[in-house]
Amino acid sequence: MLIERADVIVTSPGRNFVTLKITTDDGVVGYGDGTLNGRELAVASYLTDHVVPLLTGRDAHAIEDTWQYLYRGAYWRRGPVTMAAIAAVDTALWDIKAKVAGLPLYQLLGGASRERCLVYGHASGKDVPELFDSVRKHLDEGFRAIRIQTGVPGLDSVYGVASSAAASVGGGDSDARYDYEPARRAALPAEETWDTRAYLRHVPSVFEAVRGEFGEDIALLHDAHHRLTPIQAAKLGKSLEPYDLFWLEDVTPAENQEALRWVRHHTTTPLAIGEVFNSIWDYQHLIREQLIDYVRSPITHAGGITSVRRIMDYAAMYQIKSGMHGPTDVSPVGLAAAVHLGLALHNFGIQEYMVHSRETHEVFGPTYEFARGGLRPSEEPGLGIHIDEELAARYPYERAYLPVNRLRDGTVHDW
């Protein structure tokens, strides 16, 4: 069974997505997600100009060989653009293989290791009362794990907080909140002011209030968005120990991997990192030295199912679990792939889950199901994705950016 053609679909039903559609010579179609938030057209061009011409006539079943061909053959390896493009090809080929086998994809990955994948949602608010409302809403919807983010006194807006002053959203549902789409459509990124000392004073009191209101049974998570120095990160982790977090995410810029040793030395709060990583080589030190507890890379940005499964097999040797990135900058194609892999993984931990807009669901037609705090893929062959290409064409690309973080002195701050 040979690849007959490959087409790149760029669509923007509320936000921008890049999808690769591979069609075999006997008409089987597979989809892969190549979305890279804020740099979508770079991946689209990489696929269209450099990858698609290499695919025609290749054996659609030779997934590992194709992965190595695209990774090693270009000489220039790794990086988010390259790995997102490879991920799109890899996921589409797994989708095809499962459809030909007549099985849901997770069955080809070893079968189900659990009934469904535990997920966490995003609760946020400009202050504690508004945060409580968001937590209650998530609990009513069935979430059993919730990420907690709030505004910080003295700051007009904070990334990840739905009702911030800078929280306008372009496109998508008219009532969409900022926690649905932080990338705003504009010619330039918005700029937000940041104050680390105010944040470090405020966050422990927020978790004390949440535990006091909702008890000990909810799994609580928090994302520091790479904003802290190693000593600040250690201080935050230690201050949050009384509140028994499921994890503390991205406490310091991920490139400085030695910093995690310092943080680990000072706190027992579990650490999650890696959503900006895109290969097993990025994790080599962190996993071997057991400096993290959860791997955050999504299938979409880290070379596809083949690559992420390799990372998780390595992590399993050190009792490190998965915690794949899964906000709305991962399309339903990428989320479906994550749920199939997560269902099969022995060392699955949790899956991030932000519900896509109604328009996005209409374009992509996902068949995974959320219930009892978790996601489960459908039993239909493949990924369980049904893209309406005519509808997708009605949502043209629109430039959008995540906000830029600045300190009060005007310095651009690290995410």
C-alpha positions as CSV (number, residue, x, y, z in Angstrom):
1,M,0.0,0.0,0.0
2,L,1.7,3.2,-1.2
3,I,1.2,6.9,-0.4
4,E,-0.5,8.4,-3.4
5,R,-0.7,12.0,-2.2
6,A,-0.4,14.3,0.8
7,D,-2.2,17.5,1.4
8,V,-1.7,20.3,4.0
9,I,-4.9,21.8,5.4
10,V,-4.7,25.1,7.2
11,T,-7.9,26.2,8.9
12,S,-8.9,28.6,11.7
13,P,-12.2,27.7,13.3
14,G,-11.6,29.9,16.4
15,R,-7.8,29.3,16.2
16,N,-5.2,28.2,13.6
17,F,-4.6,24.5,12.9
18,V,-2.3,22.7,10.5
19,T,-3.4,19.2,9.4
20,L,-1.7,16.8,7.1
21,K,-4.0,14.5,5.1
22,I,-2.3,11.4,3.6
23,T,-4.1,9.3,1.0
24,T,-3.0,5.9,-0.1
25,D,-3.3,4.4,-3.6
26,D,-6.3,2.3,-2.5
27,G,-8.1,5.3,-1.0
28,V,-7.4,5.0,2.7
29,V,-7.0,8.5,4.4
30,G,-5.0,9.3,7.5
31,Y,-4.8,12.6,9.4
32,G,-1.9,14.1,11.4
33,D,-1.7,17.3,13.5
34,G,1.2,19.7,12.7
35,T,0.0,22.8,14.6
36,L,2.6,25.0,16.1
37,N,1.0,27.9,18.0
38,G,2.1,31.3,16.5
39,R,4.3,29.7,13.9
40,E,1.7,27.6,12.0
41,L,2.7,28.7,8.5
42,A,6.3,27.7,9.1
43,V,5.2,24.1,9.6
44,A,2.7,24.3,6.7
45,S,5.6,25.4,4.4
46,Y,8.0,22.8,5.8
47,L,5.4,20.1,5.0
48,T,4.3,21.5,1.6
49,D,7.7,22.5,0.3
50,H,10.0,19.9,1.8
51,V,8.2,16.8,3.2
52,V,5.2,16.2,0.9
53,P,7.4,15.7,-2.2
54,L,9.3,12.9,-0.4
55,L,6.2,10.9,0.6
56,T,4.6,10.0,-2.8
57,G,5.3,6.3,-3.6
58,R,6.5,5.4,-0.1
59,D,5.1,2.3,1.7
60,A,2.4,3.7,4.0
61,H,2.9,0.8,6.4
62,A,6.7,1.6,6.9
63,I,6.1,4.0,9.8
64,E,9.5,3.6,11.6
65,D,11.4,3.8,8.4
66,T,9.6,6.9,7.3
67,W,10.2,8.5,10.7
68,Q,13.9,7.9,10.5
69,Y,14.0,8.9,6.8
70,L,12.5,12.3,7.6
71,Y,14.5,12.8,10.9
72,R,17.9,11.8,9.7
73,G,17.7,12.4,6.0
74,A,17.3,16.2,6.2
75,Y,20.6,16.6,8.2
76,W,19.0,19.4,10.2
77,R,17.4,17.5,13.2
78,R,15.0,18.3,16.0
79,G,13.5,21.7,16.6
80,P,9.8,22.5,16.9
81,V,9.1,23.1,13.2
82,T,10.8,19.9,12.0
83,M,9.4,17.7,14.8
84,A,5.8,19.1,14.3
85,A,6.1,18.2,10.6
86,I,7.4,14.7,11.3
87,A,4.6,14.3,13.9
88,A,2.0,15.1,11.3
89,V,3.3,12.4,8.9
90,D,3.8,9.9,11.7
91,T,0.3,10.3,13.2
92,A,-1.3,10.2,9.8
93,L,0.4,6.9,9.0
94,W,-0.6,5.4,12.3
95,D,-4.2,6.4,11.5
96,I,-4.0,4.7,8.1
97,K,-2.4,1.5,9.6
98,A,-5.2,1.2,12.2
99,K,-7.9,1.8,9.6
100,V,-6.5,-0.9,7.4
101,A,-6.4,-3.3,10.4
102,G,-10.0,-2.4,11.2
103,L,-9.0,-1.5,14.8
104,P,-9.0,1.6,17.0
105,L,-5.4,2.9,17.1
106,Y,-4.8,2.1,20.8
107,Q,-5.2,-1.6,20.0
108,L,-2.1,-1.4,17.7
109,L,-0.2,0.2,20.5
110,G,-0.7,-2.7,22.9
111,G,-4.3,-2.4,23.8
112,A,-6.0,-0.6,26.7
113,S,-4.2,-0.4,30.1
114,R,-7.1,1.5,31.7
115,E,-10.7,2.3,31.1
116,R,-10.1,6.0,30.2
117,C,-7.4,8.6,30.5
118,L,-7.6,10.9,33.5
119,V,-7.7,14.5,32.4
120,Y,-7.4,17.9,34.0
121,G,-9.2,21.1,33.1
122,H,-8.3,24.7,33.6
123,A,-10.0,26.7,36.4
124,S,-9.1,30.4,36.6
125,G,-10.4,33.7,37.8
126,K,-9.2,37.3,38.4
127,D,-9.7,36.7,42.1
128,V,-10.4,33.9,44.5
129,P,-14.3,34.1,44.4
130,E,-14.2,34.0,40.6
131,L,-11.8,31.1,40.7
132,F,-14.2,29.2,43.1
133,D,-16.9,29.6,40.5
134,S,-14.7,28.2,37.8
135,V,-13.7,25.2,40.0
136,R,-17.3,24.5,40.8
137,K,-18.1,24.5,37.1
138,H,-15.4,22.0,36.3
139,L,-16.5,19.8,39.2
140,D,-20.1,19.9,37.9
141,E,-18.8,18.9,34.4
142,G,-17.1,15.8,36.0
143,F,-13.5,16.8,36.2
144,R,-11.5,15.2,39.1
145,A,-8.3,17.0,38.4
146,I,-8.1,20.8,37.9
147,R,-5.4,23.3,37.2
148,I,-5.6,26.4,39.4
149,Q,-4.6,29.8,38.0
150,T,-5.6,33.3,39.4
151,G,-4.9,36.9,38.8
152,V,-2.2,38.5,41.0
153,P,-3.0,41.7,43.0
154,G,-1.5,44.7,41.3
155,L,-1.3,43.1,37.8
156,D,-3.9,44.0,35.2
157,S,-3.7,40.7,33.4
158,V,-2.0,37.3,33.9
159,Y,-1.5,34.7,31.2
160,G,-3.8,31.7,31.7
161,V,-6.5,33.6,33.6
162,A,-9.8,33.8,31.8
163,S,-11.2,37.1,33.0
164,S,-8.0,39.2,32.8
165,A,-8.4,42.7,31.4
166,A,-6.4,41.5,28.3
167,A,-8.6,38.5,27.8
168,S,-10.4,39.3,24.6
169,V,-10.7,36.5,22.2
170,G,-11.1,36.7,18.4
171,G,-13.2,34.2,16.5
172,G,-14.7,31.0,17.9
173,D,-17.7,30.9,20.2
174,S,-19.0,34.3,21.3
175,D,-18.8,33.4,25.0
176,A,-15.3,31.9,24.7
177,R,-13.1,32.5,27.8
178,Y,-9.4,33.3,27.8
179,D,-8.6,29.8,29.0
180,Y,-10.0,28.6,25.7
181,E,-7.8,30.7,23.5
182,P,-4.8,32.7,24.9
183,A,-3.4,33.4,21.4
184,R,-5.0,36.6,20.3
185,R,-5.5,37.7,16.7
186,A,-3.5,40.8,16.1
187,A,-0.6,42.2,14.1
188,L,1.6,42.1,17.2
189,P,1.6,40.2,20.4
190,A,0.0,41.8,23.5
191,E,2.4,42.6,26.3
192,E,1.6,41.8,29.9
193,T,3.5,43.2,33.0
194,W,4.8,40.6,35.5
195,D,5.9,40.9,39.2
196,T,7.5,37.7,40.5
197,R,7.5,38.7,44.2
198,A,3.8,39.5,44.1
199,Y,3.1,36.2,42.5
200,L,5.2,34.2,45.0
201,R,3.4,36.0,47.9
202,H,-0.1,35.4,46.4
203,V,-0.1,31.8,45.1
204,P,0.2,29.9,48.4
205,S,-2.8,31.7,49.9
206,V,-4.8,30.8,46.8
207,F,-4.2,27.1,47.3
208,E,-4.9,27.4,51.0
209,A,-8.3,28.9,50.1
210,V,-9.0,26.2,47.4
211,R,-8.2,23.3,49.8
212,G,-10.3,25.0,52.5
213,E,-13.3,25.3,50.2
214,F,-13.1,22.1,48.2
215,G,-11.2,19.6,50.4
216,E,-8.4,17.2,49.9
217,D,-9.9,14.8,47.3
218,I,-9.5,17.0,44.2
219,A,-6.2,16.7,42.3
220,L,-4.8,20.3,42.0
221,L,-2.2,21.4,39.5
222,H,-0.5,24.7,38.9
223,D,1.6,26.1,36.0
224,A,4.3,28.7,36.6
225,H,4.8,29.2,32.8
226,H,8.7,29.2,33.0
227,R,8.7,32.5,34.8
228,L,10.9,31.7,37.8
229,T,14.6,31.5,38.5
230,P,15.8,28.2,40.1
231,I,15.8,29.6,43.7
232,Q,12.3,31.2,43.1
233,A,11.1,27.9,41.8
234,A,12.4,26.1,44.8
235,K,10.7,28.6,47.1
236,L,7.4,28.1,45.3
237,G,7.6,24.4,45.4
238,K,8.3,24.4,49.1
239,S,5.6,26.9,49.9
240,L,3.0,24.7,48.1
241,E,3.9,21.4,49.9
242,P,1.1,21.7,52.5
243,Y,-1.5,21.7,49.7
244,D,-0.5,18.4,48.1
245,L,-0.3,19.4,44.5
246,F,-0.6,16.7,41.8
247,W,2.2,18.7,40.1
248,L,3.9,22.0,39.7
249,E,4.5,22.7,36.0
250,D,7.2,24.6,34.2
251,V,8.7,26.3,37.2
252,T,11.8,27.6,35.4
253,P,12.9,27.8,31.7
254,A,13.2,24.3,30.5
255,E,16.5,24.9,28.6
256,N,18.3,25.2,32.0
257,Q,18.0,21.6,32.9
258,E,20.5,21.7,35.8
259,A,18.2,24.1,37.5
260,L,15.7,21.3,38.1
261,R,18.4,19.6,40.4
262,W,18.3,22.7,42.6
263,V,14.5,22.8,42.7
264,R,14.4,19.0,43.4
265,H,16.8,19.4,46.3
266,H,14.5,21.9,48.1
267,T,11.0,20.5,47.5
268,T,9.0,17.3,47.3
269,T,6.2,18.9,45.2
270,P,6.0,16.8,42.0
271,L,7.5,18.5,38.9
272,A,6.2,18.5,35.3
273,I,8.1,19.9,32.4
274,G,8.7,19.6,28.7
275,E,5.9,21.1,26.6
276,V,8.6,23.0,24.7
277,F,10.7,19.9,24.3
278,N,10.5,18.0,21.0
279,S,12.7,14.9,21.2
280,I,14.0,12.2,23.5
281,W,17.4,14.0,23.6
282,D,15.8,17.0,25.4
283,Y,14.8,14.6,28.2
284,Q,17.9,12.5,28.4
285,H,19.4,14.3,31.5
286,L,16.1,15.0,33.3
287,I,14.9,11.5,33.1
288,R,18.1,9.7,33.8
289,E,18.8,12.0,36.9
290,Q,15.1,11.7,37.9
291,L,14.7,15.5,38.2
292,I,11.1,15.4,37.0
293,D,8.0,13.4,37.6
294,Y,5.9,14.0,34.5
295,V,6.8,14.4,30.8
296,R,4.8,17.2,29.1
297,S,5.6,16.9,25.4
298,P,2.5,16.5,23.2
299,I,2.5,14.1,20.2
300,T,2.0,17.1,17.9
301,H,5.2,18.8,18.8
302,A,7.5,15.9,19.6
303,G,7.7,13.8,16.4
304,G,4.4,11.9,16.6
305,I,3.3,8.7,18.3
306,T,6.5,6.8,17.3
307,S,8.7,9.4,19.0
308,V,6.6,10.1,22.2
309,R,6.2,6.4,22.8
310,R,10.0,6.1,22.7
311,I,10.3,8.9,25.3
312,M,7.7,7.3,27.6
313,D,9.4,3.9,27.3
314,Y,12.6,5.5,28.5
315,A,10.8,7.4,31.3
316,A,9.2,4.2,32.5
317,M,12.6,2.9,33.5
318,Y,12.7,5.7,36.1
319,Q,9.0,5.6,37.2
320,I,8.3,8.9,35.4
321,K,4.8,9.3,33.9
322,S,3.1,11.1,31.0
323,G,1.4,14.4,31.4
324,M,0.9,15.5,27.7
325,H,0.3,19.1,26.8
326,G,-3.2,19.4,25.5
327,P,-4.6,22.9,25.4
328,T,-6.4,24.3,22.3
329,D,-3.1,24.8,20.4
330,V,-3.3,21.0,19.9
331,S,-6.0,20.1,17.4
332,P,-8.6,17.4,17.9
333,V,-6.3,15.2,15.7
334,G,-3.4,15.6,18.1
335,L,-5.7,15.1,21.2
336,A,-7.1,12.0,19.7
337,A,-3.6,10.6,19.1
338,A,-2.7,11.4,22.7
339,V,-5.8,9.7,24.1
340,H,-5.1,6.5,22.1
341,L,-1.5,6.4,23.2
342,G,-2.4,7.3,26.8
343,L,-4.9,4.5,27.0
344,A,-2.2,2.0,26.0
345,L,0.8,3.4,28.0
346,H,1.8,1.6,31.2
347,N,3.2,4.8,32.7
348,F,0.3,7.1,31.8
349,G,-0.2,9.9,34.3
350,I,-2.7,12.5,33.2
351,Q,-3.8,14.3,30.0
352,E,-4.4,18.1,29.8
353,Y,-7.8,18.8,28.3
354,M,-9.2,22.1,27.2
355,V,-12.5,21.7,25.3
356,H,-12.2,23.0,21.8
357,S,-14.8,25.4,20.4
358,R,-18.0,24.3,18.8
359,E,-16.6,25.4,15.4
360,T,-13.5,23.3,15.9
361,H,-15.5,20.2,16.7
362,E,-17.7,20.8,13.6
363,V,-14.6,20.9,11.4
364,F,-12.7,18.0,12.9
365,G,-15.5,15.7,13.9
366,P,-13.7,14.0,16.9
367,T,-15.3,10.9,18.3
368,Y,-13.5,10.6,21.7
369,E,-15.7,10.8,24.8
370,F,-15.3,12.7,28.1
371,A,-17.0,11.1,31.1
372,R,-16.2,10.5,34.8
373,G,-13.2,12.7,34.7
374,G,-11.5,11.1,31.7
375,L,-11.3,10.7,28.0
376,R,-11.7,7.5,26.0
377,P,-11.4,7.1,22.2
378,S,-14.2,5.6,20.2
379,E,-14.0,2.0,19.0
380,E,-14.0,2.9,15.3
381,P,-10.9,2.1,13.2
382,G,-8.1,4.6,13.3
383,L,-8.0,7.9,15.3
384,G,-11.7,8.5,15.1
385,I,-11.4,11.9,13.3
386,H,-13.7,13.0,10.4
387,I,-12.6,16.3,8.9
388,D,-15.1,18.4,6.9
389,E,-12.8,19.9,4.3
390,E,-15.4,22.2,2.8
391,L,-16.2,23.6,6.2
392,A,-12.5,23.9,7.1
393,A,-12.0,26.1,3.9
394,R,-14.5,28.6,5.3
395,Y,-12.1,29.4,8.1
396,P,-9.0,31.0,6.6
397,Y,-5.8,31.5,8.5
398,E,-5.6,34.6,10.7
399,R,-2.3,35.7,12.4
400,A,-2.4,35.2,16.1
401,Y,0.1,35.4,18.9
402,L,0.5,34.5,22.6
403,P,1.2,37.5,24.8
404,V,4.7,38.6,25.7
405,N,5.7,38.8,29.4
406,R,7.6,41.9,30.6
407,L,8.9,42.7,34.1
408,R,8.0,46.0,35.6
409,D,11.3,47.5,34.4
410,G,10.3,46.7,30.8
411,T,12.6,43.7,30.3
412,V,11.2,40.9,28.2
413,H,10.7,38.0,30.6
414,D,11.3,34.3,29.9
415,W,8.3,32.1,29.5
